[in-house]
Amino acid sequence: MARTVRFHELGGPEVLRIEEVEVGAPGAGELLIRVDAFGVNRAEALFRSGTYIEQPKEFPARLGAEAAGVVEAVGAGVTGFEPGQPVSVVPAFSMNAYGVYGERAIVPAAAVVHRPETLDAVGGAAVWMPYLTAYGALVEVGGMKAGDTVVLTAASSSVGLAAIQVAHRVGAVPIATTRTSVKKDALVKAGAAAVIATAEEDVVERVLGLTGGRGAEFVFDAVAGPGVLDLARVVAPGGTLFAYGALSGEPTPYPGFALGMPALNMRTYTALETTTDPERLRRAEAFVTSGLRSGAFVPTVDRVFALDEVVEAHRYMEAGAQVGKIVVAVDH
């Protein structure tokens, strides 16, 4: 039996319950992980509330797709892992099939990466989703290179902060946007070349000014909604606007027609594009591990909660004041 977070109905953070659940043994292609820490992501809040890209298929439902811990048992046909190894779980599966919020979890071996010795459990639960998302879109798909400029919305999120470091790693220039000036100093300290407070400044004017009128080769947008029209105006000819989130909750217009059909690439992106493709995940793991070893990548953890505080952790995330990752540490 293991203490496991589940929910029996859709709703706010208060629907989360910690229950004793029989975990069982890993099946073919699976691993049993002792979970030492797990990351708290907006996807889980959306899944819990019924507003995610997929709905819970049955109740009680589990949640969570990012964790760090130690291998306890190996299922049939799994190679490359053995009990006692420190590992991280990356978001590579439906939360209808697996969930990592709890003391132990069975997960697909294909969703597990080896955790560098220099990374503790909290760091191991904070690093992969942000860096895989940023690397997968900007480097793997986009081909971001030295000298490129990238505009990052919701830049104080864990993905935004990871994207700043990924940009520096390849020699690109990260311009951060945030709603107000409250988080400006934190973003400058995190490495942003410039910070634009969207409620106080003209995004188009600032980006074009910062780039000598050229515009940005990439926009990495977590917000979507009507704001994409201004973001599209700052994309350099032939550049790409990646939409990887929809924090605005509003309909997103297609800017190509509204702006007179400029040479603009716009595409959606999710980390699953990277984590469910073995070759892409192999390259991403190598890129992130290299950055961690060199010190170029340092995961930003805003706050750590205990397992008993998981409801509070979700409330804190939904308040939106964090800079970086929210992690729950599991005390065995």
C-alpha positions in Angstrom: 0.0 0.0 0.0 1.2 3.5 -0.7 -0.2 6.9 0.1 -1.5 8.2 -3.2 -3.2 11.4 -4.3 -6.5 10.9 -6.1 -9.7 12.8 -6.9 -13.3 11.4 -7.0 -14.9 14.4 -8.8 -13.9 17.4 -10.9 -13.3 20.6 -9.1 -10.8 22.9 -7.3 -7.7 21.9 -5.3 -10.0 20.8 -2.4 -11.1 17.6 -4.4 -7.6 16.1 -4.0 -7.4 13.3 -1.4 -4.6 11.3 0.0 -5.6 7.6 0.1 -3.9 4.3 0.8 -3.8 2.5 -2.6 -2.5 -0.9 -3.6 0.3 -0.2 -6.1 1.0 -3.8 -7.4 3.9 -5.0 -9.5 5.2 -3.5 -12.7 4.0 -5.1 -15.9 5.9 -5.6 -19.1 7.7 -2.5 -20.1 7.0 -0.8 -16.8 9.0 0.2 -13.7 7.9 0.6 -10.1 9.4 3.8 -8.7 9.7 5.0 -5.1 8.7 8.6 -5.5 10.8 11.0 -3.5 9.5 14.2 -5.1 7.1 15.2 -7.9 6.6 18.4 -9.9 3.3 20.3 -9.8 2.2 21.5 -13.2 -0.7 23.5 -14.6 -1.6 20.4 -16.7 -2.6 18.6 -13.5 -4.8 21.5 -12.3 -6.5 21.5 -15.7 -7.0 17.7 -15.6 -8.3 17.9 -12.0 -10.8 20.6 -13.0 -11.9 19.0 -16.3 -10.5 21.7 -18.5 -7.4 19.8 -19.9 -6.9 18.5 -23.4 -8.3 15.2 -22.2 -10.9 14.4 -19.5 -10.5 11.9 -16.7 -12.0 8.6 -18.0 -13.1 7.3 -14.6 -13.0 8.1 -10.9 -11.2 7.9 -8.6 -8.5 9.4 -10.9 -4.8 9.9 -10.4 -2.6 12.7 -11.7 1.0 13.7 -12.1 3.5 13.0 -14.9 6.8 14.4 -13.5 8.7 12.9 -10.6 12.1 11.8 -9.2 12.9 8.8 -7.1 14.5 5.4 -7.1 13.7 2.2 -9.1 12.2 -0.4 -6.8 11.2 -3.1 -9.4 11.7 -3.8 -13.1 9.0 -5.2 -15.3 9.5 -7.9 -18.0 11.4 -6.8 -21.1 12.8 -3.7 -19.5 16.6 -3.1 -20.0 18.8 -0.4 -18.8 17.3 0.0 -15.4 17.8 -1.9 -12.1 16.6 -1.5 -8.5 18.3 1.2 -6.6 19.0 3.5 -9.5 18.1 7.2 -9.1 15.7 8.2 -11.9 13.3 10.9 -13.1 9.9 10.4 -14.7 9.2 12.7 -17.7 5.7 13.6 -19.0 5.3 11.0 -21.7 1.9 9.4 -20.9 -1.8 10.1 -20.3 -2.8 10.7 -16.7 -5.7 8.4 -17.4 -3.1 5.6 -17.7 -0.5 6.5 -15.0 0.0 9.1 -12.2 3.0 9.9 -10.0 1.4 11.9 -7.2 2.1 9.5 -4.3 4.7 7.5 -2.4 5.1 4.9 -5.2 4.1 4.8 -8.8 4.2 2.3 -11.7 5.2 4.1 -14.9 6.3 3.1 -18.5 10.1 2.6 -18.7 10.0 4.7 -21.9 9.0 7.7 -19.7 12.0 7.3 -17.3 15.5 8.8 -17.6 18.5 8.3 -15.5 19.0 11.1 -12.9 22.5 12.7 -12.8 24.3 12.1 -9.5 24.5 15.9 -9.0 20.8 16.3 -9.0 18.8 15.6 -5.8 15.2 14.4 -5.8 13.7 17.9 -5.7 15.9 19.0 -8.6 15.1 15.8 -10.4 11.4 16.6 -10.2 11.9 20.2 -11.3 14.1 19.9 -14.4 12.7 17.7 -17.1 9.3 19.1 -18.1 10.6 22.7 -18.3 13.8 21.9 -20.1 12.4 19.3 -22.5 9.6 21.7 -23.4 11.9 24.6 -24.1 14.6 22.5 -25.9 12.1 20.4 -27.8 10.3 23.4 -29.4 13.1 25.9 -29.8 16.1 23.7 -30.6 14.8 20.4 -31.9 11.8 21.7 -33.9 12.8 25.3 -34.4 16.5 25.0 -34.9 17.3 28.0 -32.7 20.9 29.0 -33.0 23.5 31.6 -31.9 22.4 35.2 -32.6 18.7 34.4 -32.8 16.3 36.4 -30.6 13.5 34.6 -28.7 10.6 36.3 -27.0 9.3 34.4 -24.0 5.8 35.0 -22.5 4.9 33.9 -18.9 8.7 34.0 -18.5 8.6 33.5 -14.7 7.1 30.0 -15.2 9.4 27.0 -14.9 9.3 26.6 -18.7 10.0 30.3 -19.3 13.0 30.2 -16.9 14.3 27.0 -18.5 13.9 28.7 -22.0 16.1 31.6 -20.9 18.9 29.1 -20.0 18.4 27.1 -23.2 18.7 30.3 -25.2 22.0 31.2 -23.5 23.2 27.6 -24.0 23.0 28.0 -27.8 24.0 31.7 -27.9 20.5 33.1 -28.5 19.1 36.3 -26.9 16.1 35.8 -24.6 13.6 38.6 -24.2 11.2 38.0 -21.3 7.6 39.2 -21.0 5.6 39.3 -17.8 2.3 41.1 -17.0 3.7 43.7 -14.6 7.0 44.9 -13.3 6.8 42.9 -10.1 8.9 40.0 -11.4 11.2 42.1 -13.5 14.3 41.9 -11.2 13.9 38.2 -10.8 13.8 37.7 -14.6 16.9 39.9 -15.1 18.7 37.9 -12.5 17.6 34.7 -14.2 19.4 35.9 -17.4 16.8 37.7 -19.5 18.5 40.2 -21.9 15.5 42.4 -21.5 12.1 42.3 -19.7 8.9 43.7 -21.1 5.9 44.3 -18.7 3.0 43.8 -21.1 0.5 45.8 -19.0 2.8 48.8 -18.9 4.7 48.8 -22.2 4.1 48.3 -25.9 5.4 44.8 -26.7 5.7 45.5 -30.5 7.6 48.7 -30.0 10.0 47.3 -27.4 10.8 44.1 -29.3 11.4 45.9 -32.6 13.5 48.5 -30.7 15.6 45.8 -29.0 16.2 44.0 -32.3 17.0 47.0 -34.5 13.6 46.6 -36.3 14.4 43.0 -37.4 12.0 41.3 -35.0 12.5 38.0 -33.2 13.3 34.7 -34.9 11.1 32.9 -32.3 8.3 33.7 -30.0 7.6 31.0 -27.3 4.1 31.7 -26.0 2.3 30.1 -23.1 -0.6 32.5 -23.0 -2.3 32.4 -26.4 -5.6 34.4 -26.8 -5.9 37.8 -28.5 -2.3 38.7 -27.5 -0.9 36.5 -30.3 -1.7 39.3 -32.8 0.9 41.6 -31.2 3.3 38.7 -30.8 3.0 37.9 -34.5 3.9 41.4 -35.3 7.3 41.0 -33.7 8.2 37.8 -35.5 11.0 38.3 -38.0 10.2 37.3 -41.6 10.3 33.5 -41.8 10.4 33.2 -38.0 8.2 31.0 -35.8 5.6 31.6 -33.2 5.3 28.5 -30.9 2.1 28.3 -28.9 2.7 25.8 -26.1 0.0 26.9 -23.6 -3.3 28.7 -23.3 -3.1 30.5 -20.0 -5.4 33.3 -21.2 -8.4 30.9 -21.5 -9.6 33.0 -24.5 -10.0 32.1 -28.2 -6.8 32.5 -30.2 -7.1 34.2 -33.6 -4.9 33.1 -36.4 -2.7 36.1 -37.0 -1.7 35.3 -40.6 -4.9 36.5 -42.1 -5.5 39.4 -39.6 -2.0 40.8 -40.4 -2.1 40.6 -44.1 -0.5 37.1 -44.5 3.1 37.9 -43.5 5.8 35.2 -43.8 4.9 33.7 -40.4 5.1 30.2 -39.1 2.8 29.5 -36.2 2.4 26.1 -34.6 1.3 24.5 -31.4 3.8 22.4 -29.4 3.6 20.1 -26.4 6.4 18.3 -24.6 4.8 15.0 -25.7 6.3 15.6 -29.2 9.7 15.2 -27.6 9.0 12.7 -24.8 7.1 10.1 -26.9 9.7 10.0 -29.7 12.6 7.8 -28.5 15.2 9.5 -30.7 14.1 13.0 -29.8 14.0 12.1 -26.1 17.5 10.6 -26.4 18.8 13.9 -27.9 16.9 16.0 -25.4 18.2 13.9 -22.4 21.8 14.4 -23.7 21.3 18.1 -24.1 19.7 18.7 -20.7 22.2 16.4 -18.9 25.1 18.2 -20.6 23.7 21.5 -19.4 23.2 20.3 -15.9 26.8 18.9 -15.7 28.3 22.1 -17.0 26.3 24.3 -14.6 24.5 26.1 -17.5 21.2 24.6 -16.4 20.1 25.1 -12.8 16.4 24.3 -12.2 14.6 27.1 -10.4 12.5 25.8 -7.5 10.1 28.4 -6.1 8.7 26.4 -3.2 8.6 22.8 -1.8 5.5 21.4 -0.2 5.1 18.2 1.8 2.8 15.4 0.5 0.2 16.3 3.1 0.2 19.8 1.7 -0.7 18.9 -1.9 -4.0 20.8 -1.8 -2.1 23.9 -0.7 0.5 23.3 -3.4 -2.3 23.4 -6.0 -3.8 26.6 -4.5 -0.4 28.2 -4.5 0.1 27.3 -8.2 -3.3 28.7 -9.2 -2.5 32.0 -7.4 0.3 32.5 -9.9 2.8 34.3 -7.8 5.6 31.7 -8.1 8.9 32.2 -10.0 9.9 28.8 -11.1 8.8 25.3 -10.2 6.6 24.1 -7.4 7.6 20.7 -6.0 6.1 18.3 -3.5 8.6 16.3 -1.5 7.5 12.9 -0.3 8.6 11.9 3.2 8.8 8.0 3.4 
